């Protein structure tokens, strides 16, 4: 969400506009200012009613004083103050729906619904768009899917140096003489990302006599030390100490994907966008993904990857076997198709074009309605 906001901010400035971002601030502030954006420091993340009210009046004043023409809201808590502030100022507001939020109670459903109370909703995938339409019954003309953009200069196989690739292989535990097919599962270590499901599928492969694979799990445990230990115990209990690696946090994901042969996305819950299904494709790697959420739209079964039944370790193992049996040449061919398609659909440029088209539509409608 933050990265997309920065990309749009820089593009607004490059197009001759002014970009103001209301936020409590954070580690990306230098990038915001480097791109010409301006930080309006406000505690918009707060749900405290008094703070929300104070934010509303200050935002309303900023919108009027700075002659803001469009307000783009990207999260639920800020929506509590930003959308009413825009309405009071007579300025159009729109939102980006970044994920599928849980809603187990009426207050939570109302809170989630704040993200549909602008003039238009941008959904970060076709899957998210379908969810918004099904959940809130909006006019389909009010909801536009604009997939998240990825920096193609960074996710470019040609840009990865030998040194970066060697560093990645060393970190991931892929030896210089490794001949096994490497499946890479990237994602923070949290249960719904499906690391334990992947371990169970690997156990089934091993039990079936397959020893021609290496499962690598990379991601930050974010303090979930007990869950990381549970994964490591599962690896040992399955007899996979020589076939599975829990590598930890790694930042150079382009090099990591290039070091692997196949991406693996076994998420137990639907991904709203699923960058870990798109990034390996951008690096020319096919993927094995759970057939729910946005990856159903980002992966073409048997062409750019393989889809398996969500939560089904046996079906995941079956699809991993297909990836193994495809062989290097077939996987490379699938990777080339995947890369071409992903570069067309999921670039920052495509995301900016889609976002600006919605901006133009909302501004035109606001002008026509006076």
SULLINFEN-V332805 format. One record per run of one state. SS is the DSSP state (~ for helix, > for strand, _ for the rest). FROM is the first residue (numbers start at 0). TO is the last residue. If there is no record, write none. Layout:
SS:FROM:TO + SS:FROM:TO
This chain:
_:0:0 + ~:1:13 + _:14:18 + >:19:22 + _:23:27 + ~:28:33 + _:34:36 + >:37:40 + _:41:47 + ~:48:64 + _:65:68 + >:69:72 + _:73:74 + ~:75:87 + _:88:90 + >:91:96 + _:97:104 + ~:105:115 + _:116:118 + >:119:122 + _:123:124 + ~:125:135 + _:136:138 + ~:139:141 + >:142:144 + _:145:148 + >:149:149 + _:150:155 + ~:156:158 + _:159:160 + ~:161:171 + _:172:179 + >:180:185 + _:186:189 + ~:190:192 + _:193:193 + ~:194:206 + _:207:211 + >:212:217 + _:218:223 + ~:224:236 + _:237:242 + >:243:247 + _:248:251 + ~:252:258 + _:259:260 + >:261:264 + _:265:269 + >:270:270 + _:271:273 + ~:274:281 + _:282:284 + >:285:289 + _:290:291 + >:292:292 + _:293:293 + ~:294:297 + _:298:299 + >:300:300 + _:301:303 + >:304:307 + _:308:311 + ~:312:344 + _:345:345 + >:346:346 + ~:347:367 + _:368:369
